[in-house]
Amino acid sequence: MPTTTIAGHQVEVNDEGFLTDPSQWDESLGAELAHMIGVDLTDKHWAIVKFLREDYAIMGETATLRRVSTQTGTAVKDLFTLFPVKPAKKMAYVSGLPKPKGCV
C-alpha cells in the first residue's frame, strides 16, 4: 500500500486514496480530507462522521447510505446536501474508513 502525508500525518492509502488503516485517522486528518474534496465540515457533518466511526468499530464494515440515514435520522436528501454527488463514498473517505460495499 502506498504511504502519503496528509495534514502532517503519514498514512497508508489504497489506489483510490482511502485510508487502509482506520486507526491512523483523527479529527485533524478528517478535516483535511474533507477540505481536499471541497467539503466544509459543520456540526452536522461531524455527527455523521462520529456515527460512521462508531458503527464501523461495532459492525466491522462501513455503513451504507441507507443505514446512516436510518440510524441517524438524517434524510438521504440531506446526506446528499452535506456530501454532494457521492455521499456514501465521501462520508467514508472523510471518516477514514473503507468505501461501503456496493459503492463504485
C-alpha positions as CSV (number, residue, x, y, z in Angstrom):
1,M,0.0,0.0,0.0
2,P,1.2,3.5,-0.8
3,T,2.1,5.8,2.0
4,T,1.3,9.5,1.8
5,T,1.4,12.6,4.0
6,I,-1.8,14.4,4.7
7,A,-2.1,17.3,7.2
8,G,1.3,16.2,8.6
9,H,0.2,12.6,9.1
10,Q,1.9,9.7,7.4
11,V,-0.9,7.4,6.3
12,E,-1.3,4.3,4.2
13,V,-3.9,4.6,1.4
14,N,-5.3,2.4,-1.3
15,D,-5.3,3.3,-5.0
16,E,-8.4,5.4,-4.6
17,G,-6.9,7.4,-1.7
18,F,-8.9,5.8,1.1
19,L,-7.1,5.1,4.3
20,T,-6.3,1.4,4.7
21,D,-5.9,1.6,8.5
22,P,-8.8,3.5,10.2
23,S,-6.7,3.8,13.4
24,Q,-4.4,6.3,11.6
25,W,-7.4,8.8,11.4
26,D,-8.0,11.7,13.8
27,E,-10.2,14.8,13.5
28,S,-7.5,17.0,12.0
29,L,-6.9,14.4,9.3
30,G,-10.7,14.2,8.7
31,A,-10.9,18.0,8.4
32,E,-8.1,17.9,5.8
33,L,-9.6,15.0,3.9
34,A,-12.9,17.0,3.7
35,H,-11.1,20.1,2.6
36,M,-9.4,18.1,-0.2
37,I,-12.8,17.1,-1.6
38,G,-14.4,20.5,-1.2
39,V,-16.5,19.8,1.9
40,D,-16.5,22.4,4.8
41,L,-17.3,20.4,7.9
42,T,-20.1,21.6,10.2
43,D,-21.5,20.1,13.4
44,K,-23.9,18.1,11.2
45,H,-21.0,16.6,9.2
46,W,-19.2,15.7,12.4
47,A,-22.2,13.9,13.7
48,I,-22.3,11.7,10.6
49,V,-18.5,11.1,10.8
50,K,-18.8,10.2,14.5
51,F,-21.7,7.8,13.8
52,L,-19.7,6.2,10.9
53,R,-16.6,5.6,13.0
54,E,-18.6,4.2,16.0
55,D,-20.7,2.0,13.7
56,Y,-17.6,0.7,11.9
57,A,-16.0,-0.2,15.3
58,I,-19.1,-2.3,16.1
59,M,-20.1,-3.7,12.7
60,G,-16.6,-4.1,11.1
61,E,-17.7,-2.5,7.8
62,T,-18.6,1.0,6.7
63,A,-22.3,1.8,6.9
64,T,-24.3,2.2,3.7
65,L,-26.1,5.4,2.9
66,R,-29.4,3.8,3.9
67,R,-28.0,2.7,7.3
68,V,-26.6,6.1,8.0
69,S,-30.0,7.7,7.2
70,T,-32.0,5.2,9.3
71,Q,-29.7,5.1,12.3
72,T,-29.0,8.9,12.5
73,G,-32.5,10.1,11.4
74,T,-30.9,12.1,8.6
75,A,-32.9,12.1,5.4
76,V,-31.0,10.8,2.4
77,K,-31.5,14.1,0.6
78,D,-29.8,15.9,3.5
79,L,-26.8,13.5,3.2
80,F,-26.6,14.5,-0.5
81,T,-26.6,18.1,0.6
82,L,-23.9,17.5,3.2
83,F,-21.7,15.3,1.0
84,P,-22.7,16.2,-2.6
85,V,-22.6,13.9,-5.6
86,K,-21.4,10.6,-4.0
87,P,-22.3,10.9,-0.3
88,A,-21.6,7.4,0.9
89,K,-18.1,7.4,-0.7
90,K,-17.3,10.9,0.6
91,M,-18.6,10.2,4.1
92,A,-16.4,7.1,4.3
93,Y,-13.4,9.0,2.9
94,V,-13.6,11.8,5.4
95,S,-14.2,9.3,8.2
96,G,-11.0,7.4,7.3
97,L,-13.0,4.3,6.5
98,P,-13.2,1.9,3.5
99,K,-15.8,2.6,0.9
100,P,-19.2,1.0,1.8
101,K,-20.0,-2.3,0.0
102,G,-21.8,-1.5,-3.3
103,C,-20.0,1.8,-3.9
104,V,-18.5,2.1,-7.4
